[in-house]
Amino acid sequence: MADEKFELLDKPMATVFDWSEDNTPLRDALWNHYMDESNKNTLSTLDHLKQFEKMDNSQAKSEAEKVLHV
């Protein structure tokens, strides 16, 4: 059984956001974004992703939209 707390992060972007047609899981899209932003610094990227795991789904969706919707 999947952990419901992280279910949002495992959904495709197109399912989470009405503005996206990307089927990449939200967790992977965030990972890619923060890896690019940190010049491929894995530890920095992990720190960002850990913050999303502490948020409830509503907050995580809102914060993800701020960084991914361009």
Residue, then its C-alpha position, 0 to 999 in steps of 0.5 A: m500500500a502506498d503512503e497516502k501522505f506522499e500520494l500527491l508527489d507520486k501523481p503525474m503533473a497533468t493530474v495535479f495541475d490543470w495547466s500541465e500536459d506533462n505526465t512526469p510524476l510531481r516528485d520527479a518534476l520537482w527533483n529536476h527543477y531543484m537539480d537544475e536550480s542548484n547546479k546539480n547539487t544533490l544535497s541541496t535538492l534533497d533538502h528542498l524535497k524533504q520540505f515538500e514531504k513535511m507539507d500537507n497536500s494542499q500546501a505542497k501543491s501550492e508550493a510546487e505550482k509556484v516553482l514549476h508553473v512558468 
